[in-house]
């Protein structure tokens, strides 16, 4: 017996995933890290690089905490 799984991805999610660099979400805004640093993220199944993510540091954490308060 063979089963095929078909999933529909929300267009907004598809657009987000298609971007090669992902920013931080702080105070409802997508922003780059204060340092501009990024790190690569990999598909664990293939080892393929699937994008870059902004690397948060203490300054970014402080901004996020301040925004949350």
Predicted model as a PDB file, atoms N, CA, C, CB and O in Angstrom, pLDDT in the B-factor column:
MODEL        1                                                                  
ATOM      1  N   UNK A   1       0.840  -1.173   0.000  1.00 60.00           N  
ATOM      2  CA  UNK A   1       0.000   0.000   0.000  1.00 60.00           C  
ATOM      3  C   UNK A   1       0.887   1.239   0.000  1.00 60.00           C  
ATOM      4  CB  UNK A   1      -0.957  -0.003   1.213  1.00 60.00           C  
ATOM      5  O   UNK A   1       1.820   1.338   0.797  1.00 60.00           O  
ATOM      6  N   UNK A   2       0.603   2.169  -0.877  1.00 66.00           N  
ATOM      7  CA  UNK A   2       1.381   3.401  -1.003  1.00 66.00           C  
ATOM      8  C   UNK A   2       0.497   4.593  -0.649  1.00 66.00           C  
ATOM      9  CB  UNK A   2       1.960   3.552  -2.440  1.00 66.00           C  
ATOM     10  O   UNK A   2      -0.651   4.685  -1.084  1.00 66.00           O  
ATOM     11  N   UNK A   3       1.049   5.494   0.141  1.00 70.00           N  
ATOM     12  CA  UNK A   3       0.311   6.693   0.536  1.00 70.00           C  
ATOM     13  C   UNK A   3       1.090   7.911   0.091  1.00 70.00           C  
ATOM     14  CB  UNK A   3       0.062   6.728   2.068  1.00 70.00           C  
ATOM     15  O   UNK A   3       2.300   7.995   0.299  1.00 70.00           O  
ATOM     16  N   UNK A   4       0.397   8.855  -0.522  1.00 73.00           N  
ATOM     17  CA  UNK A   4       1.026  10.100  -0.942  1.00 73.00           C  
ATOM     18  C   UNK A   4       0.469  11.223  -0.091  1.00 73.00           C  
ATOM     19  CB  UNK A   4       0.792  10.375  -2.455  1.00 73.00           C  
ATOM     20  O   UNK A   4      -0.746  11.371   0.033  1.00 73.00           O  
ATOM     21  N   UNK A   5       1.339  12.004   0.487  1.00 70.00           N  
ATOM     22  CA  UNK A   5       0.940  13.133   1.317  1.00 70.00           C  
ATOM     23  C   UNK A   5       1.112  14.410   0.518  1.00 70.00           C  
ATOM     24  CB  UNK A   5       1.763  13.187   2.630  1.00 70.00           C  
ATOM     25  O   UNK A   5       2.186  14.683  -0.018  1.00 70.00           O  
ATOM     26  N   UNK A   6       0.055  15.178   0.445  1.00 69.00           N  
ATOM     27  CA  UNK A   6       0.102  16.438  -0.293  1.00 69.00           C  
ATOM     28  C   UNK A   6      -0.210  17.573   0.668  1.00 69.00           C  
ATOM     29  CB  UNK A   6      -0.896  16.431  -1.492  1.00 69.00           C  
ATOM     30  O   UNK A   6      -1.259  17.579   1.312  1.00 69.00           O  
ATOM     31  N   UNK A   7       0.690  18.522   0.762  1.00 72.00           N  
ATOM     32  CA  UNK A   7       0.501  19.665   1.653  1.00 72.00           C  
ATOM     33  C   UNK A   7       0.468  20.945   0.843  1.00 72.00           C  
ATOM     34  CB  UNK A   7       1.617  19.727   2.716  1.00 72.00           C  
ATOM     35  O   UNK A   7       1.247  21.128  -0.093  1.00 72.00           O  
ATOM     36  N   UNK A   8      -0.438  21.821   1.213  1.00 81.00           N  
ATOM     37  CA  UNK A   8      -0.468  23.138   0.611  1.00 81.00           C  
ATOM     38  C   UNK A   8       0.209  24.104   1.570  1.00 81.00           C  
ATOM     39  CB  UNK A   8      -1.925  23.584   0.288  1.00 81.00           C  
ATOM     40  O   UNK A   8      -0.117  24.142   2.757  1.00 81.00           O  
ATOM     41  N   UNK A   9       1.147  24.882   1.058  1.00 77.00           N  
ATOM     42  CA  UNK A   9       1.856  25.857   1.881  1.00 77.00           C  
ATOM     43  C   UNK A   9       1.240  27.226   1.646  1.00 77.00           C  
ATOM     44  CB  UNK A   9       3.382  25.869   1.561  1.00 77.00           C  
ATOM     45  O   UNK A   9       1.027  27.645   0.508  1.00 77.00           O  
ATOM     46  N   UNK A  10       0.961  27.908   2.735  1.00 84.00           N  
ATOM     47  CA  UNK A  10       0.427  29.264   2.665  1.00 84.00           C  
ATOM     48  C   UNK A  10       1.360  30.109   1.807  1.00 84.00           C  
ATOM     49  CB  UNK A  10       0.263  29.882   4.090  1.00 84.00           C  
ATOM     50  O   UNK A  10       2.578  30.029   1.973  1.00 84.00           O  
ATOM     51  N   UNK A  11       0.817  30.926   0.884  1.00 87.00           N  
ATOM     52  CA  UNK A  11       1.670  31.742   0.012  1.00 87.00           C  
ATOM     53  C   UNK A  11       2.628  32.662   0.777  1.00 87.00           C  
ATOM     54  CB  UNK A  11       0.805  32.575  -0.897  1.00 87.00           C  
ATOM     55  O   UNK A  11       3.761  32.865   0.341  1.00 87.00           O  
ATOM     56  N   UNK A  12       2.190  33.218   1.909  1.00 84.00           N  
ATOM     57  CA  UNK A  12       3.076  34.085   2.699  1.00 84.00           C  
ATOM     58  C   UNK A  12       4.244  33.285   3.269  1.00 84.00           C  
ATOM     59  CB  UNK A  12       2.292  34.766   3.843  1.00 84.00           C  
ATOM     60  O   UNK A  12       5.373  33.775   3.311  1.00 84.00           O  
ATOM     61  N   UNK A  13       3.976  32.059   3.704  1.00 77.00           N  
ATOM     62  CA  UNK A  13       5.047  31.201   4.213  1.00 77.00           C  
ATOM     63  C   UNK A  13       5.994  30.809   3.091  1.00 77.00           C  
ATOM     64  CB  UNK A  13       4.466  29.945   4.880  1.00 77.00           C  
ATOM     65  O   UNK A  13       7.211  30.802   3.276  1.00 77.00           O  
ATOM     66  N   UNK A  14       5.443  30.484   1.937  1.00 80.00           N  
ATOM     67  CA  UNK A  14       6.282  30.131   0.781  1.00 80.00           C  
ATOM     68  C   UNK A  14       7.219  31.293   0.433  1.00 80.00           C  
ATOM     69  CB  UNK A  14       5.398  29.762  -0.448  1.00 80.00           C  
ATOM     70  O   UNK A  14       8.397  31.079   0.147  1.00 80.00           O  
ATOM     71  N   UNK A  15       6.688  32.533   0.458  1.00 82.00           N  
ATOM     72  CA  UNK A  15       7.500  33.719   0.157  1.00 82.00           C  
ATOM     73  C   UNK A  15       8.605  33.897   1.197  1.00 82.00           C  
ATOM     74  CB  UNK A  15       6.615  34.982   0.103  1.00 82.00           C  
ATOM     75  O   UNK A  15       9.746  34.196   0.846  1.00 82.00           O  
ATOM     76  N   UNK A  16       8.266  33.714   2.482  1.00 77.00           N  
ATOM     77  CA  UNK A  16       9.252  33.836   3.554  1.00 77.00           C  
ATOM     78  C   UNK A  16      10.367  32.812   3.382  1.00 77.00           C  
ATOM     79  CB  UNK A  16       8.583  33.665   4.924  1.00 77.00           C  
ATOM     80  O   UNK A  16      11.545  33.151   3.488  1.00 77.00           O  
ATOM     81  N   UNK A  17      10.004  31.572   3.120  1.00 77.00           N  
ATOM     82  CA  UNK A  17      10.994  30.508   2.982  1.00 77.00           C  
ATOM     83  C   UNK A  17      11.880  30.690   1.752  1.00 77.00           C  
ATOM     84  CB  UNK A  17      10.301  29.167   2.913  1.00 77.00           C  
ATOM     85  O   UNK A  17      13.015  30.215   1.737  1.00 77.00           O  
ATOM     86  N   UNK A  18      11.381  31.365   0.730  1.00 81.00           N  
ATOM     87  CA  UNK A  18      12.144  31.575  -0.501  1.00 81.00           C  
ATOM     88  C   UNK A  18      13.258  32.602  -0.325  1.00 81.00           C  
ATOM     89  CB  UNK A  18      11.217  32.017  -1.616  1.00 81.00           C  
ATOM     90  O   UNK A  18      14.203  32.627  -1.114  1.00 81.00           O  
ATOM     91  N   UNK A  19      13.158  33.444   0.694  1.00 80.00           N  
ATOM     92  CA  UNK A  19      14.202  34.452   0.927  1.00 80.00           C  
ATOM     93  C   UNK A  19      15.477  33.747   1.386  1.00 80.00           C  
ATOM     94  CB  UNK A  19      13.739  35.512   1.990  1.00 80.00           C  
ATOM     95  O   UNK A  19      15.424  32.758   2.117  1.00 80.00           O  
ATOM     96  N   UNK A  20      16.605  34.261   0.952  1.00 78.00           N  
ATOM     97  CA  UNK A  20      17.876  33.638   1.319  1.00 78.00           C  
ATOM     98  C   UNK A  20      18.460  34.199   2.613  1.00 78.00           C  
ATOM     99  CB  UNK A  20      18.872  33.814   0.200  1.00 78.00           C  
ATOM    100  O   UNK A  20      19.329  33.574   3.221  1.00 78.00           O  
ATOM    101  N   UNK A  21      17.991  35.369   3.038  1.00 84.00           N  
ATOM    102  CA  UNK A  21      18.450  35.933   4.303  1.00 84.00           C  
ATOM    103  C   UNK A  21      17.228  36.267   5.146  1.00 84.00           C  
ATOM    104  CB  UNK A  21      19.340  37.200   4.076  1.00 84.00           C  
ATOM    105  O   UNK A  21      16.320  36.963   4.694  1.00 84.00           O  
ATOM    106  N   UNK A  22      17.215  35.767   6.366  1.00 89.00           N  
ATOM    107  CA  UNK A  22      16.083  35.973   7.271  1.00 89.00           C  
ATOM    108  C   UNK A  22      16.501  36.897   8.408  1.00 89.00           C  
ATOM    109  CB  UNK A  22      15.565  34.621   7.829  1.00 89.00           C  
ATOM    110  O   UNK A  22      17.568  36.740   9.002  1.00 89.00           O  
ATOM    111  N   UNK A  23      15.642  37.853   8.691  1.00 93.00           N  
ATOM    112  CA  UNK A  23      15.929  38.862   9.707  1.00 93.00           C  
ATOM    113  C   UNK A  23      15.317  38.470  11.037  1.00 93.00           C  
ATOM    114  CB  UNK A  23      15.408  40.232   9.270  1.00 93.00           C  
ATOM    115  O   UNK A  23      14.654  37.439  11.151  1.00 93.00           O  
ATOM    116  N   UNK A  24      15.549  39.309  12.049  1.00 95.00           N  
ATOM    117  CA  UNK A  24      14.983  39.123  13.381  1.00 95.00           C  
ATOM    118  C   UNK A  24      13.641  39.837  13.448  1.00 95.00           C  
ATOM    119  CB  UNK A  24      15.950  39.651  14.483  1.00 95.00           C  
ATOM    120  O   UNK A  24      13.471  40.897  12.846  1.00 95.00           O  
ATOM    121  N   UNK A  25      12.695  39.272  14.170  1.00 95.00           N  
ATOM    122  CA  UNK A  25      11.404  39.918  14.370  1.00 95.00           C  
ATOM    123  C   UNK A  25      11.428  40.588  15.740  1.00 95.00           C  
ATOM    124  CB  UNK A  25      10.219  38.889  14.255  1.00 95.00           C  
ATOM    125  O   UNK A  25      11.343  39.923  16.773  1.00 95.00           O  
ATOM    126  N   UNK A  26      11.547  41.922  15.731  1.00 96.00           N  
ATOM    127  CA  UNK A  26      11.590  42.704  16.966  1.00 96.00           C  
ATOM    128  C   UNK A  26      10.554  43.809  16.852  1.00 96.00           C  
ATOM    129  CB  UNK A  26      13.022  43.294  17.229  1.00 96.00           C  
ATOM    130  O   UNK A  26      10.548  44.565  15.881  1.00 96.00           O  
ATOM    131  N   UNK A  27       9.682  43.902  17.841  1.00 95.00           N  
ATOM    132  CA  UNK A  27       8.631  44.926  17.890  1.00 95.00           C  
ATOM    133  C   UNK A  27       7.749  44.891  16.636  1.00 95.00           C  
ATOM    134  CB  UNK A  27       9.259  46.319  18.047  1.00 95.00           C  
ATOM    135  O   UNK A  27       7.307  45.927  16.139  1.00 95.00           O  
ATOM    136  N   UNK A  28       7.505  43.677  16.141  1.00 95.00           N  
ATOM    137  CA  UNK A  28       6.632  43.529  14.986  1.00 95.00           C  
ATOM    138  C   UNK A  28       7.269  43.905  13.660  1.00 95.00           C  
ATOM    139  CB  UNK A  28       5.424  44.344  15.185  1.00 95.00           C  
ATOM    140  O   UNK A  28       6.577  43.972  12.643  1.00 95.00           O  
ATOM    141  N   UNK A  29       8.572  44.153  13.650  1.00 95.00           N  
ATOM    142  CA  UNK A  29       9.298  44.540  12.438  1.00 95.00           C  
ATOM    143  C   UNK A  29      10.414  43.543  12.163  1.00 95.00           C  
ATOM    144  CB  UNK A  29       9.873  45.972  12.571  1.00 95.00           C  
ATOM    145  O   UNK A  29      11.085  43.081  13.086  1.00 95.00           O  
ATOM    146  N   UNK A  30      10.609  43.213  10.885  1.00 93.00           N  
ATOM    147  CA  UNK A  30      11.748  42.375  10.494  1.00 93.00           C  
ATOM    148  C   UNK A  30      12.964  43.270  10.367  1.00 93.00           C  
ATOM    149  CB  UNK A  30      11.472  41.607   9.151  1.00 93.00           C  
ATOM    150  O   UNK A  30      12.989  44.171   9.528  1.00 93.00           O  
ATOM    151  N   UNK A  31      13.986  43.029  11.204  1.00 95.00           N  
ATOM    152  CA  UNK A  31      15.178  43.879  11.242  1.00 95.00           C  
ATOM    153  C   UNK A  31      16.441  43.032  11.172  1.00 95.00           C  
ATOM    154  CB  UNK A  31      15.187  44.744  12.516  1.00 95.00           C  
ATOM    155  O   UNK A  31      16.445  41.869  11.576  1.00 95.00           O  
ATOM    156  N   UNK A  32      17.510  43.625  10.655  1.00 94.00           N  
ATOM    157  CA  UNK A  32      18.811  42.962  10.670  1.00 94.00           C  
ATOM    158  C   UNK A  32      19.378  43.024  12.084  1.00 94.00           C  
ATOM    159  CB  UNK A  32      19.791  43.619   9.649  1.00 94.00           C  
ATOM    160  O   UNK A  32      18.970  43.868  12.882  1.00 94.00           O  
ATOM    161  N   UNK A  33      20.292  42.155  12.388  1.00 96.00           N  
ATOM    162  CA  UNK A  33      20.948  42.214  13.690  1.00 96.00           C  
ATOM    163  C   UNK A  33      21.757  43.504  13.789  1.00 96.00           C  
ATOM    164  CB  UNK A  33      21.857  40.976  13.911  1.00 96.00           C  
ATOM    165  O   UNK A  33      22.204  44.043  12.776  1.00 96.00           O  
ATOM    166  N   UNK A  34      21.940  43.990  15.001  1.00 96.00           N  
ATOM    167  CA  UNK A  34      22.674  45.243  15.210  1.00 96.00           C  
ATOM    168  C   UNK A  34      24.088  45.157  14.636  1.00 96.00           C  
ATOM    169  CB  UNK A  34      22.734  45.584  16.709  1.00 96.00           C  
ATOM    170  O   UNK A  34      24.609  46.143  14.114  1.00 96.00           O  
ATOM    171  N   UNK A  35      24.702  43.992  14.731  1.00 96.00           N  
ATOM    172  CA  UNK A  35      26.069  43.818  14.239  1.00 96.00           C  
ATOM    173  C   UNK A  35      26.120  43.538  12.738  1.00 96.00           C  
ATOM    174  CB  UNK A  35      26.744  42.690  14.988  1.00 96.00           C  
ATOM    175  O   UNK A  35      27.173  43.663  12.113  1.00 96.00           O  
ATOM    176  N   UNK A  36      24.983  43.162  12.170  1.00 95.00           N  
ATOM    177  CA  UNK A  36      24.958  42.773  10.756  1.00 95.00           C  
ATOM    178  C   UNK A  36      25.413  41.342  10.524  1.00 95.00           C  
ATOM    179  CB  UNK A  36      25.824  43.705   9.956  1.00 95.00           C  
ATOM    180  O   UNK A  36      25.458  40.881   9.383  1.00 95.00           O  
ATOM    181  N   UNK A  37      25.754  40.632  11.607  1.00 96.00           N  
ATOM    182  CA  UNK A  37      26.238  39.258  11.485  1.00 96.00           C  
ATOM    183  C   UNK A  37      25.103  38.308  11.103  1.00 96.00           C  
ATOM    184  CB  UNK A  37      26.887  38.802  12.800  1.00 96.00           C  
ATOM    185  O   UNK A  37      23.957  38.492  11.513  1.00 96.00           O  
ATOM    186  N   UNK A  38      25.439  37.298  10.316  1.00 95.00           N  
ATOM    187  CA  UNK A  38      24.495  36.254   9.930  1.00 95.00           C  
ATOM    188  C   UNK A  38      25.176  34.898  10.083  1.00 95.00           C  
ATOM    189  CB  UNK A  38      23.989  36.462   8.468  1.00 95.00           C  
ATOM    190  O   UNK A  38      26.403  34.813  10.145  1.00 95.00           O  
ATOM    191  N   UNK A  39      24.379  33.850  10.142  1.00 94.00           N  
ATOM    192  CA  UNK A  39      24.939  32.494  10.108  1.00 94.00           C  
ATOM    193  C   UNK A  39      24.150  31.672   9.108  1.00 94.00           C  
ATOM    194  CB  UNK A  39      24.909  31.826  11.521  1.00 94.00           C  
ATOM    195  O   UNK A  39      22.984  31.955   8.835  1.00 94.00           O  
ATOM    196  N   UNK A  40      24.793  30.661   8.569  1.00 93.00           N  
ATOM    197  CA  UNK A  40      24.147  29.804   7.580  1.00 93.00           C  
ATOM    198  C   UNK A  40      23.339  28.729   8.296  1.00 93.00           C  
ATOM    199  CB  UNK A  40      25.194  29.164   6.630  1.00 93.00           C  
ATOM    200  O   UNK A  40      23.725  28.244   9.359  1.00 93.00           O  
ATOM    201  N   UNK A  41      22.213  28.368   7.693  1.00 89.00           N  
ATOM    202  CA  UNK A  41      21.410  27.274   8.219  1.00 89.00           C  
ATOM    203  C   UNK A  41      21.306  26.202   7.137  1.00 89.00           C  
ATOM    204  CB  UNK A  41      19.992  27.770   8.667  1.00 89.00           C  
ATOM    205  O   UNK A  41      21.250  26.507   5.945  1.00 89.00           O  
ATOM    206  N   UNK A  42      21.282  24.959   7.568  1.00 90.00           N  
ATOM    207  CA  UNK A  42      21.389  23.820   6.661  1.00 90.00           C  
ATOM    208  C   UNK A  42      20.156  22.927   6.725  1.00 90.00           C  
ATOM    209  CB  UNK A  42      22.632  23.008   6.984  1.00 90.00           C  
ATOM    210  O   UNK A  42      19.504  22.823   7.764  1.00 90.00           O  
ATOM    211  N   UNK A  43      19.849  22.294   5.615  1.00 86.00           N  
ATOM    212  CA  UNK A  43      18.829  21.257   5.570  1.00 86.00           C  
ATOM    213  C   UNK A  43      19.447  20.039   6.243  1.00 86.00           C  
ATOM    214  CB  UNK A  43      18.355  20.943   4.083  1.00 86.00           C  
ATOM    215  O   UNK A  43      20.435  19.506   5.738  1.00 86.00           O  
ATOM    216  N   UNK A  44      18.897  19.575   7.373  1.00 88.00           N  
ATOM    217  CA  UNK A  44      19.526  18.455   8.074  1.00 88.00           C  
ATOM    218  C   UNK A  44      19.497  17.142   7.296  1.00 88.00           C  
ATOM    219  CB  UNK A  44      18.853  18.254   9.393  1.00 88.00           C  
ATOM    220  O   UNK A  44      20.300  16.246   7.556  1.00 88.00           O  
ATOM    221  N   UNK A  45      18.582  17.029   6.352  1.00 87.00           N  
ATOM    222  CA  UNK A  45      18.484  15.788   5.570  1.00 87.00           C  
ATOM    223  C   UNK A  45      19.540  15.707   4.486  1.00 87.00           C  
ATOM    224  CB  UNK A  45      17.110  15.671   4.943  1.00 87.00           C  
ATOM    225  O   UNK A  45      19.972  14.613   4.123  1.00 87.00           O  
ATOM    226  N   UNK A  46      19.971  16.869   3.956  1.00 89.00           N  
ATOM    227  CA  UNK A  46      20.889  16.856   2.816  1.00 89.00           C  
ATOM    228  C   UNK A  46      22.214  17.561   3.080  1.00 89.00           C  
ATOM    229  CB  UNK A  46      20.228  17.489   1.637  1.00 89.00           C  
ATOM    230  O   UNK A  46      23.188  17.356   2.355  1.00 89.00           O  
ATOM    231  N   UNK A  47      22.248  18.396   4.124  1.00 90.00           N  
ATOM    232  CA  UNK A  47      23.446  19.190   4.388  1.00 90.00           C  
ATOM    233  C   UNK A  47      23.530  20.432   3.518  1.00 90.00           C  
ATOM    234  CB  UNK A  47      24.674  18.349   4.181  1.00 90.00           C  
ATOM    235  O   UNK A  47      24.482  21.205   3.624  1.00 90.00           O  
ATOM    236  N   UNK A  48      22.534  20.627   2.655  1.00 88.00           N  
ATOM    237  CA  UNK A  48      22.507  21.781   1.747  1.00 88.00           C  
ATOM    238  C   UNK A  48      22.226  23.071   2.534  1.00 88.00           C  
ATOM    239  CB  UNK A  48      21.431  21.579   0.638  1.00 88.00           C  
ATOM    240  O   UNK A  48      21.392  23.090   3.440  1.00 88.00           O  
ATOM    241  N   UNK A  49      22.937  24.144   2.172  1.00 87.00           N  
ATOM    242  CA  UNK A  49      22.669  25.444   2.766  1.00 87.00           C  
ATOM    243  C   UNK A  49      21.325  25.934   2.240  1.00 87.00           C  
ATOM    244  CB  UNK A  49      23.812  26.465   2.446  1.00 87.00           C  
ATOM    245  O   UNK A  49      21.115  25.995   1.028  1.00 87.00           O  
ATOM    246  N   UNK A  50      20.411  26.284   3.152  1.00 83.00           N  
ATOM    247  CA  UNK A  50      19.091  26.728   2.713  1.00 83.00           C  
ATOM    248  C   UNK A  50      18.856  28.210   2.964  1.00 83.00           C  
ATOM    249  CB  UNK A  50      18.025  25.925   3.406  1.00 83.00           C  
ATOM    250  O   UNK A  50      17.841  28.757   2.533  1.00 83.00           O  
ATOM    251  N   UNK A  51      19.780  28.865   3.656  1.00 85.00           N  
ATOM    252  CA  UNK A  51      19.621  30.302   3.862  1.00 85.00           C  
ATOM    253  C   UNK A  51      20.548  30.829   4.931  1.00 85.00           C  
ATOM    254  CB  UNK A  51      18.198  30.622   4.227  1.00 85.00           C  
ATOM    255  O   UNK A  51      21.332  30.091   5.527  1.00 85.00           O  
ATOM    256  N   UNK A  52      20.440  32.118   5.158  1.00 92.00           N  
ATOM    257  CA  UNK A  52      21.201  32.789   6.203  1.00 92.00           C  
ATOM    258  C   UNK A  52      20.218  33.439   7.165  1.00 92.00           C  
ATOM    259  CB  UNK A  52      22.184  33.843   5.604  1.00 92.00           C  
ATOM    260  O   UNK A  52      19.160  33.919   6.759  1.00 92.00           O  
ATOM    261  N   UNK A  53      20.579  33.450   8.438  1.00 93.00           N  
ATOM    262  CA  UNK A  53      19.731  34.006   9.487  1.00 93.00           C  
ATOM    263  C   UNK A  53      20.529  35.075  10.225  1.00 93.00           C  
ATOM    264  CB  UNK A  53      19.232  32.892  10.469  1.00 93.00           C  
ATOM    265  O   UNK A  53      21.703  34.876  10.538  1.00 93.00           O  
ATOM    266  N   UNK A  54      19.889  36.206  10.502  1.00 95.00           N  
ATOM    267  CA  UNK A  54      20.555  37.254  11.283  1.00 95.00           C  
ATOM    268  C   UNK A  54      20.927  36.694  12.648  1.00 95.00           C  
ATOM    269  CB  UNK A  54      19.643  38.512  11.434  1.00 95.00           C  
ATOM    270  O   UNK A  54      20.121  36.030  13.299  1.00 95.00           O  
ATOM    271  N   UNK A  55      22.152  36.968  13.073  1.00 96.00           N  
ATOM    272  CA  UNK A  55      22.663  36.441  14.339  1.00 96.00           C  
ATOM    273  C   UNK A  55      22.489  37.485  15.439  1.00 96.00           C  
ATOM    274  CB  UNK A  55      24.156  36.034  14.206  1.00 96.00           C  
ATOM    275  O   UNK A  55      23.176  38.506  15.454  1.00 96.00           O  
ATOM    276  N   UNK A  56      21.564  37.219  16.356  1.00 96.00           N  
ATOM    277  CA  UNK A  56      21.286  38.150  17.448  1.00 96.00           C  
ATOM    278  C   UNK A  56      22.409  38.110  18.483  1.00 96.00           C  
ATOM    279  CB  UNK A  56      19.933  37.819  18.112  1.00 96.00           C  
ATOM    280  O   UNK A  56      23.001  37.061  18.737  1.00 96.00           O  
ATOM    281  N   UNK A  57      22.687  39.260  19.066  1.00 97.00           N  
ATOM    282  CA  UNK A  57      23.641  39.339  20.170  1.00 97.00           C  
ATOM    283  C   UNK A  57      22.958  40.084  21.316  1.00 97.00           C  
ATOM    284  CB  UNK A  57      24.978  40.056  19.732  1.00 97.00           C  
ATOM    285  O   UNK A  57      21.748  40.306  21.273  1.00 97.00           O  
ATOM    286  N   UNK A  58      23.709  40.467  22.326  1.00 97.00           N  
ATOM    287  CA  UNK A  58      23.138  41.110  23.517  1.00 97.00           C  
ATOM    288  C   UNK A  58      22.363  42.385  23.167  1.00 97.00           C  
ATOM    289  CB  UNK A  58      24.248  41.440  24.516  1.00 97.00           C  
ATOM    290  O   UNK A  58      21.325  42.658  23.770  1.00 97.00           O  
ATOM    291  N   UNK A  59      22.850  43.158  22.211  1.00 97.00           N  
ATOM    292  CA  UNK A  59      22.155  44.387  21.808  1.00 97.00           C  
ATOM    293  C   UNK A  59      20.778  44.069  21.247  1.00 97.00           C  
ATOM    294  CB  UNK A  59      22.980  45.160  20.766  1.00 97.00           C  
ATOM    295  O   UNK A  59      19.801  44.745  21.568  1.00 97.00           O  
ATOM    296  N   UNK A  60      20.699  43.046  20.416  1.00 97.00           N  
ATOM    297  CA  UNK A  60      19.418  42.646  19.831  1.00 97.00           C  
ATOM    298  C   UNK A  60      18.465  42.109  20.895  1.00 97.00           C  
ATOM    299  CB  UNK A  60      19.636  41.589  18.745  1.00 97.00           C  
ATOM    300  O   UNK A  60      17.263  42.374  20.853  1.00 97.00           O  
ATOM    301  N   UNK A  61      19.004  41.359  21.839  1.00 97.00           N  
ATOM    302  CA  UNK A  61      18.180  40.824  22.920  1.00 97.00           C  
ATOM    303  C   UNK A  61      17.625  41.975  23.753  1.00 97.00           C  
ATOM    304  CB  UNK A  61      18.996  39.848  23.810  1.00 97.00           C  
ATOM    305  O   UNK A  61      16.450  41.969  24.121  1.00 97.00           O  
ATOM    306  N   UNK A  62      18.467  42.960  24.050  1.00 97.00           N  
ATOM    307  CA  UNK A  62      17.998  44.127  24.807  1.00 97.00           C  
ATOM    308  C   UNK A  62      16.891  44.865  24.053  1.00 97.00           C  
ATOM    309  CB  UNK A  62      19.170  45.086  25.095  1.00 97.00           C  
ATOM    310  O   UNK A  62      15.902  45.287  24.653  1.00 97.00           O  
ATOM    311  N   UNK A  63      17.057  45.021  22.730  1.00 96.00           N  
ATOM    312  CA  UNK A  63      16.011  45.675  21.920  1.00 96.00           C  
ATOM    313  C   UNK A  63      14.715  44.893  21.980  1.00 96.00           C  
ATOM    314  CB  UNK A  63      16.464  45.822  20.457  1.00 96.00           C  
ATOM    315  O   UNK A  63      13.642  45.483  22.108  1.00 96.00           O  
ATOM    316  N   UNK A  64      14.793  43.584  21.889  1.00 97.00           N  
ATOM    317  CA  UNK A  64      13.591  42.738  21.906  1.00 97.00           C  
ATOM    318  C   UNK A  64      12.895  42.789  23.266  1.00 97.00           C  
ATOM    319  CB  UNK A  64      13.956  41.285  21.558  1.00 97.00           C  
ATOM    320  O   UNK A  64      11.669  42.875  23.336  1.00 97.00           O  
ATOM    321  N   UNK A  65      13.668  42.736  24.331  1.00 97.00           N  
ATOM    322  CA  UNK A  65      13.088  42.785  25.678  1.00 97.00           C  
ATOM    323  C   UNK A  65      12.437  44.145  25.902  1.00 97.00           C  
ATOM    324  CB  UNK A  65      14.173  42.513  26.765  1.00 97.00           C  
ATOM    325  O   UNK A  65      11.328  44.218  26.431  1.00 97.00           O  
ATOM    326  N   UNK A  66      13.105  45.215  25.510  1.00 97.00           N  
ATOM    327  CA  UNK A  66      12.544  46.550  25.663  1.00 97.00           C  
ATOM    328  C   UNK A  66      11.227  46.675  24.874  1.00 97.00           C  
ATOM    329  CB  UNK A  66      13.562  47.617  25.193  1.00 97.00           C  
ATOM    330  O   UNK A  66      10.259  47.256  25.366  1.00 97.00           O  
ATOM    331  N   UNK A  67      11.197  46.134  23.668  1.00 96.00           N  
ATOM    332  CA  UNK A  67       9.990  46.191  22.837  1.00 96.00           C  
ATOM    333  C   UNK A  67       8.867  45.373  23.463  1.00 96.00           C  
ATOM    334  CB  UNK A  67      10.287  45.681  21.415  1.00 96.00           C  
ATOM    335  O   UNK A  67       7.700  45.753  23.369  1.00 96.00           O  
ATOM    336  N   UNK A  68       9.202  44.267  24.094  1.00 94.00           N  
ATOM    337  CA  UNK A  68       8.196  43.398  24.693  1.00 94.00           C  
ATOM    338  C   UNK A  68       7.566  44.022  25.936  1.00 94.00           C  
ATOM    339  CB  UNK A  68       8.813  42.059  25.046  1.00 94.00           C  
ATOM    340  O   UNK A  68       6.424  43.720  26.283  1.00 94.00           O  
ATOM    341  N   UNK A  69       8.314  44.887  26.593  1.00 92.00           N  
ATOM    342  CA  UNK A  69       7.769  45.520  27.793  1.00 92.00           C  
ATOM    343  C   UNK A  69       6.841  46.609  27.375  1.00 92.00           C  
ATOM    344  CB  UNK A  69       8.876  46.072  28.704  1.00 92.00           C  
ATOM    345  O   UNK A  69       6.260  47.285  28.224  1.00 92.00           O  
TER     346      UNK A  69                                                      
ENDMDL                                                                          
END                                                                             
